[in-house]
Amino acid sequence: MRPLLALTAANIRSYVRDRAALFWTLAFPLIFIFMFGFIFQDGTQSRLDLGWADEDKSPAAAQLREAFAGQEGTELTDASKDDALAKMRQGDVDAVIVVPAGYGDGVTAGASGSSGPTSILVYTDPSRSNLVASVYQSVQAVLGVVNLGGRPPYGYQLVDAGPHLNKFGRPYSLIRDDRY
């Protein structure tokens, strides 16, 4: 046992004498911990500030606005189309959503099957390309829920497949189309 302790003590002494090894194993990880802690210190998710220009003023447009306002991490700023676009150019909002006149009539006609889809306009700042994907993902998520009448746009459910357990001790599940 004594030779093992002597060998361990010799290894520790040689390790402590090697300043490069000490830096890479102790100081470098601490630098990264503090650096990323400083970068992500607020701990909140990213926020989207969207300009909202409602040119329709219909109940359908109000419902769409409520859906956007209810989305976590999204803040809406009401303005006219021109004012909202100016705010986007100044960097006050990340994107602008315009509900055009006739949106409510288009939604009503589409629900009765007498018309095709209606649209909204989404303006993004090309100089802030890192936000474009987040904006479109947010818009797609809200429109998916609105188009499905408040139901999340998944389309499938995970259902129990019976009393048997898998190798992890959990019950088997099946994916079922929730339209049936």
Helices and strands as residue ranges (DSSP letters): H 2-17, H 19-22, I 23-27, H 28-39, E 48-54, H 59-69, E 74-78, H 81-90, E 95-99, H 103-112, E 121-124, G 126-128, H 129-147, E 156-165, E 171-177
